[in-house]
Amino acid sequence: MNVNTKFHGEQEIDKDKIIHFSSGIPGFLDEKQFYLFPIEDTPLLSLQSIKNEQVAFIITSPFAFFPDYEIVLSKEVIDLLDIQSEKDVSVFTILTVEEPFSKTTANLQAPVILNLQNNQAKQFIMSGSPYITKHQLFSSPQEQEEK
């Protein structure tokens, strides 16, 4: 199956790897099927809508940038995604990409939870957590230049 993408042009995809958001993503409730495309030579991925080529999110593992990040899933999310084991789960954070890239932020308050066994996913909004929707991905531009 071929899809048109926002960042990668037309791509052939494996139907078995389509990710299903039964409730859509907040703000994009009609977008229920997505596909993950790696972004070359980075820890970033594009979460691309199958239906609308203009709907794509840049995501990454929050643990790549925030090693102390903690998440506790609600029973509702565990049941909805039919999660049987912690090892079957991948966690992603949606980025707000800025120019320059050093100003990019991560939404740690609402991670995307993916059950790798059945490709069911949900953006889980953690109420009452210490996390916010715009955590600086990098400490400072100067620190990034030193790396």
C-alpha positions in Angstrom: 0.0 0.0 0.0 1.3 3.5 -0.9 0.7 6.7 1.2 1.7 10.3 0.6 3.6 11.8 3.5 4.3 15.3 4.7 8.1 14.7 5.1 9.0 11.6 3.0 7.0 12.0 -0.2 5.1 8.9 -1.4 6.1 5.8 0.5 5.2 2.1 0.4 4.0 0.8 3.8 3.3 -2.5 5.4 -0.4 -2.7 6.3 0.5 -4.9 9.3 2.5 -2.0 10.8 -0.3 0.6 10.7 -0.8 2.1 14.2 -4.4 2.4 15.3 -5.7 5.2 17.6 -9.3 4.2 18.4 -10.1 7.7 19.7 -7.8 9.6 17.3 -5.3 12.1 18.8 -6.5 15.1 20.7 -7.1 17.9 18.2 -7.1 15.3 15.4 -10.0 13.0 16.4 -10.7 11.8 12.9 -7.1 10.7 12.3 -7.1 7.1 13.6 -4.4 5.4 11.5 -0.8 6.3 11.5 2.5 5.0 10.4 6.0 5.5 11.8 8.8 6.6 9.6 12.4 7.0 10.9 14.1 10.3 10.3 17.6 9.4 9.0 20.5 9.6 11.4 18.4 11.0 14.3 16.5 9.5 17.3 13.4 11.1 15.7 10.4 9.6 13.9 7.6 10.9 11.9 4.1 9.7 13.1 2.3 10.1 9.8 -1.5 10.0 9.3 -2.5 7.4 6.6 -5.5 9.4 5.6 -4.2 13.0 5.5 -0.6 13.6 4.3 -0.5 17.0 6.0 -1.0 15.5 9.5 2.3 14.3 10.8 4.0 14.6 14.2 7.7 14.5 15.0 8.1 12.2 17.9 10.9 10.6 19.9 11.5 8.4 22.9 11.3 10.7 25.9 14.0 8.5 27.5 16.6 9.6 24.8 16.4 13.2 26.2 15.0 12.8 29.7 16.5 9.6 31.2 14.6 10.2 34.5 11.2 10.5 32.8 8.6 8.4 34.6 5.2 7.4 33.5 2.5 5.4 35.3 -0.3 4.2 33.0 -3.9 4.2 34.2 -5.9 1.0 34.3 -8.1 2.5 31.6 -5.2 2.9 29.2 -3.8 -0.6 30.0 -7.2 -2.1 29.3 -7.9 0.0 26.2 -4.6 -1.0 24.6 -4.8 -4.6 25.9 -1.3 -4.3 27.4 -0.2 -7.6 28.9 3.5 -6.8 29.6 5.6 -3.8 30.1 8.0 -5.0 27.4 5.2 -4.8 24.8 5.0 -1.0 25.3 6.8 1.9 23.5 6.5 5.4 24.8 6.9 8.5 22.6 6.7 12.2 23.1 5.4 14.6 20.5 7.8 17.4 19.7 7.2 21.0 18.8 10.0 21.7 16.4 11.3 25.2 16.5 14.0 27.2 14.6 16.7 26.9 15.6 16.2 23.3 16.5 17.8 23.9 19.9 14.5 25.6 21.0 12.4 22.5 20.3 10.2 21.3 23.1 8.7 17.9 24.1 5.2 17.3 25.4 6.0 15.1 28.4 2.6 15.6 29.9 0.8 13.6 27.1 3.0 10.8 25.8 2.0 8.5 23.0 1.7 4.9 24.3 2.0 2.1 21.7 1.3 -1.6 22.3 3.8 -3.2 20.0 1.9 -6.5 20.0 -1.3 -5.2 18.5 -0.3 -1.7 17.1 -3.0 0.0 19.3 -2.0 3.4 20.6 -3.3 6.3 22.6 -2.0 9.8 23.6 -2.2 9.5 27.3 -2.7 12.8 29.2 -1.2 12.5 32.6 -3.2 14.8 34.9 -1.6 15.8 38.2 1.9 15.0 36.9 4.9 17.3 37.3 5.3 17.3 33.5 4.2 20.1 31.1 3.5 20.2 27.4 6.6 22.2 26.5 9.8 20.9 28.2 12.9 22.2 26.5 14.5 19.3 24.7 18.0 20.8 25.2 19.3 22.7 28.2 20.6 25.6 26.3 21.9 26.4 22.8 25.4 26.8 24.1 25.3 23.4 25.7 24.1 21.9 22.4 27.0 23.4 20.5 29.4 21.9 23.0 28.1 18.4 22.3 
